[in-house]
Amino acid sequence: MPTKTPPSSRDARLRKFFDFFDLDRDGDITHDDLLAMAARIAAAFDVPPGSPKDVALTNAFQGFWHELLKSLDIDGDRRINDREYRDGMIAAFATSGGFEHGLRQLIKAAVEVADTDGNGTLEPAEFRRLEEAIGNPAEDSEEAFAKLDTDNDGSLTVEELLDAARQFHTGTDLDALGNWLFGSL
């Protein structure tokens, strides 16, 4: 039987994700943070600014930002603080089809940028490079990849990454594979 995650473990996962996106470390996720993350990913894969892949990635991050605002920005200040993020993320996955759609578009655009061989999926080296671009240590990527590759075909699909994101944000099972989306805690 799987071990259940104590609330503090879910909080630690959510805090890790929050910290990835609070790039300027001001305690809030903002529109600028998300655009900076999109730019980091594009730069890591040598995607020229203004190219179709760059535009698609930026648009996906913009769409995700709007879904974050709708789902999580309780006080309406156009900033997502740690409390809003932590308290709202589970509900956002459970109740907002738009939120999951926005996240799917973000993951799809990121995969399209990171998929350097053009086969529609991420292989281990592509995944490692994407993880490094978002600020995750390279040493976690091999184990994370193996756990997230649920069909064991040696590649990660958009669906596998979306399932992992859902588990990461909402799961209570300590053994859930999605807990590895951003490496070890």
C-alpha positions as a Python dict, from the first residue, in 0.01 Angstrom:
ca = {
    (1, 'M'): (0, 0, 0),
    (2, 'P'): (141, 346, -93),
    (3, 'T'): (258, 576, 182),
    (4, 'K'): (43, 883, 225),
    (5, 'T'): (212, 1221, 209),
    (6, 'P'): (172, 1427, 523),
    (7, 'P'): (38, 1776, 448),
    (8, 'S'): (381, 1924, 502),
    (9, 'S'): (522, 1711, 216),
    (10, 'R'): (262, 1846, -26),
    (11, 'D'): (342, 2193, 102),
    (12, 'A'): (711, 2128, 33),
    (13, 'R'): (634, 2022, -326),
    (14, 'L'): (415, 2325, -383),
    (15, 'R'): (678, 2552, -231),
    (16, 'K'): (942, 2406, -464),
    (17, 'F'): (725, 2473, -769),
    (18, 'F'): (642, 2823, -644),
    (19, 'D'): (1011, 2896, -598),
    (20, 'F'): (1087, 2782, -955),
    (21, 'F'): (851, 3043, -1092),
    (22, 'D'): (925, 3327, -849),
    (23, 'L'): (1234, 3409, -1050),
    (24, 'D'): (1301, 3750, -898),
    (25, 'R'): (1254, 3606, -546),
    (26, 'D'): (1019, 3883, -438),
    (27, 'G'): (772, 3641, -278),
    (28, 'D'): (516, 3655, -560),
    (29, 'I'): (476, 3491, -898),
    (30, 'T'): (412, 3766, -1150),
    (31, 'H'): (358, 3802, -1521),
    (32, 'D'): (722, 3910, -1553),
    (33, 'D'): (839, 3594, -1375),
    (34, 'L'): (654, 3373, -1622),
    (35, 'L'): (780, 3566, -1923),
    (36, 'A'): (1134, 3540, -1785),
    (37, 'M'): (1091, 3163, -1747),
    (38, 'A'): (973, 3136, -2107),
    (39, 'A'): (1277, 3335, -2217),
    (40, 'R'): (1511, 3110, -2013),
    (41, 'I'): (1369, 2798, -2174),
    (42, 'A'): (1391, 2946, -2523),
    (43, 'A'): (1748, 3062, -2464),
    (44, 'A'): (1853, 2721, -2330),
    (45, 'F'): (1748, 2566, -2661),
    (46, 'D'): (1884, 2847, -2880),
    (47, 'V'): (1536, 2945, -2996),
    (48, 'P'): (1559, 3289, -3156),
    (49, 'P'): (1341, 3563, -3006),
    (50, 'G'): (1033, 3618, -3219),
    (51, 'S'): (1059, 3281, -3394),
    (52, 'P'): (743, 3068, -3417),
    (53, 'K'): (858, 2841, -3131),
    (54, 'D'): (944, 3142, -2913),
    (55, 'V'): (609, 3305, -2984),
    (56, 'A'): (422, 2980, -2911),
    (57, 'L'): (610, 2934, -2583),
    (58, 'T'): (554, 3295, -2477),
    (59, 'N'): (185, 3272, -2567),
    (60, 'A'): (151, 2950, -2368),
    (61, 'F'): (310, 3114, -2064),
    (62, 'Q'): (77, 3414, -2111),
    (63, 'G'): (-224, 3181, -2125),
    (64, 'F'): (-107, 2998, -1815),
    (65, 'W'): (-63, 3332, -1639),
    (66, 'H'): (-424, 3426, -1713),
    (67, 'E'): (-543, 3091, -1578),
    (68, 'L'): (-333, 3141, -1264),
    (69, 'L'): (-493, 3481, -1212),
    (70, 'K'): (-845, 3346, -1259),
    (71, 'S'): (-788, 3046, -1037),
    (72, 'L'): (-552, 3172, -767),
    (73, 'D'): (-536, 3552, -740),
    (74, 'I'): (-778, 3586, -450),
    (75, 'D'): (-697, 3948, -365),
    (76, 'G'): (-696, 4066, -727),
    (77, 'D'): (-352, 4230, -713),
    (78, 'R'): (-229, 4046, -1028),
    (79, 'R'): (37, 3872, -820),
    (80, 'I'): (25, 3517, -683),
    (81, 'N'): (169, 3492, -335),
    (82, 'D'): (277, 3168, -169),
    (83, 'R'): (-47, 3136, 31),
    (84, 'E'): (-269, 3192, -273),
    (85, 'Y'): (-68, 2940, -469),
    (86, 'R'): (-65, 2674, -199),
    (87, 'D'): (-430, 2713, -105),
    (88, 'G'): (-560, 2740, -459),
    (89, 'M'): (-363, 2488, -661),
    (90, 'I'): (-555, 2175, -564),
    (91, 'A'): (-888, 2347, -629),
    (92, 'A'): (-761, 2482, -960),
    (93, 'F'): (-693, 2131, -1089),
    (94, 'A'): (-1020, 1999, -949),
    (95, 'T'): (-1256, 2272, -1065),
    (96, 'S'): (-1103, 2470, -1349),
    (97, 'G'): (-1091, 2303, -1688),
    (98, 'G'): (-933, 2623, -1817),
    (99, 'F'): (-647, 2589, -1571),
    (100, 'E'): (-560, 2239, -1687),
    (101, 'H'): (-599, 2347, -2050),
    (102, 'G'): (-358, 2637, -1990),
    (103, 'L'): (-108, 2407, -1824),
    (104, 'R'): (-139, 2155, -2110),
    (105, 'Q'): (-64, 2431, -2361),
    (106, 'L'): (239, 2541, -2157),
    (107, 'I'): (375, 2186, -2136),
    (108, 'K'): (309, 2129, -2507),
    (109, 'A'): (493, 2447, -2605),
    (110, 'A'): (785, 2365, -2373),
    (111, 'V'): (809, 2014, -2522),
    (112, 'E'): (806, 2160, -2874),
    (113, 'V'): (1099, 2385, -2781),
    (114, 'A'): (1294, 2113, -2598),
    (115, 'D'): (1225, 1841, -2855),
    (116, 'T'): (1542, 1896, -3053),
    (117, 'D'): (1500, 1586, -3269),
    (118, 'G'): (1141, 1677, -3363),
    (119, 'N'): (979, 1346, -3272),
    (120, 'G'): (711, 1503, -3047),
    (121, 'T'): (848, 1366, -2720),
    (122, 'L'): (1138, 1431, -2483),
    (123, 'E'): (1428, 1191, -2457),
    (124, 'P'): (1649, 1190, -2145),
    (125, 'A'): (1902, 1447, -2276),
    (126, 'E'): (1623, 1684, -2386),
    (127, 'F'): (1446, 1646, -2052),
    (128, 'R'): (1771, 1711, -1862),
    (129, 'R'): (1831, 2027, -2062),
    (130, 'L'): (1474, 2147, -1996),
    (131, 'E'): (1508, 2073, -1625),
    (132, 'E'): (1832, 2271, -1613),
    (133, 'A'): (1665, 2560, -1798),
    (134, 'I'): (1395, 2588, -1533),
    (135, 'G'): (1652, 2568, -1254),
    (136, 'N'): (1634, 2204, -1151),
    (137, 'P'): (1966, 2030, -1075),
    (138, 'A'): (2087, 1806, -1358),
    (139, 'E'): (2170, 1527, -1115),
    (140, 'D'): (1797, 1477, -1043),
    (141, 'S'): (1692, 1454, -1406),
    (142, 'E'): (1792, 1093, -1478),
    (143, 'E'): (1598, 946, -1187),
    (144, 'A'): (1308, 1185, -1246),
    (145, 'F'): (1292, 1085, -1613),
    (146, 'A'): (1285, 715, -1529),
    (147, 'K'): (999, 766, -1285),
    (148, 'L'): (797, 994, -1513),
    (149, 'D'): (830, 766, -1818),
    (150, 'T'): (526, 565, -1713),
    (151, 'D'): (506, 359, -2030),
    (152, 'N'): (882, 285, -2020),
    (153, 'D'): (935, 372, -2385),
    (154, 'G'): (1239, 594, -2323),
    (155, 'S'): (1058, 922, -2389),
    (156, 'L'): (817, 1160, -2217),
    (157, 'T'): (495, 1274, -2381),
    (158, 'V'): (290, 1583, -2308),
    (159, 'E'): (33, 1353, -2142),
    (160, 'E'): (292, 1193, -1914),
    (161, 'L'): (414, 1539, -1809),
    (162, 'L'): (59, 1669, -1755),
    (163, 'D'): (-29, 1363, -1545),
    (164, 'A'): (288, 1421, -1343),
    (165, 'A'): (197, 1788, -1291),
    (166, 'R'): (-150, 1690, -1171),
    (167, 'Q'): (-3, 1435, -926),
    (168, 'F'): (265, 1678, -812),
    (169, 'H'): (17, 1952, -728),
    (170, 'T'): (-277, 1754, -591),
    (171, 'G'): (-147, 1418, -476),
    (172, 'T'): (-125, 1289, -123),
    (173, 'D'): (56, 967, -216),
    (174, 'L'): (424, 997, -124),
    (175, 'D'): (508, 730, -383),
    (176, 'A'): (328, 901, -673),
    (177, 'L'): (554, 928, -974),
    (178, 'G'): (447, 1288, -1035),
    (179, 'N'): (633, 1388, -721),
    (180, 'W'): (948, 1365, -935),
    (181, 'L'): (837, 1629, -1186),
    (182, 'F'): (1086, 1876, -1041),
    (183, 'G'): (1333, 1625, -901),
    (184, 'S'): (1378, 1522, -543),
    (185, 'L'): (1270, 1737, -252),
}
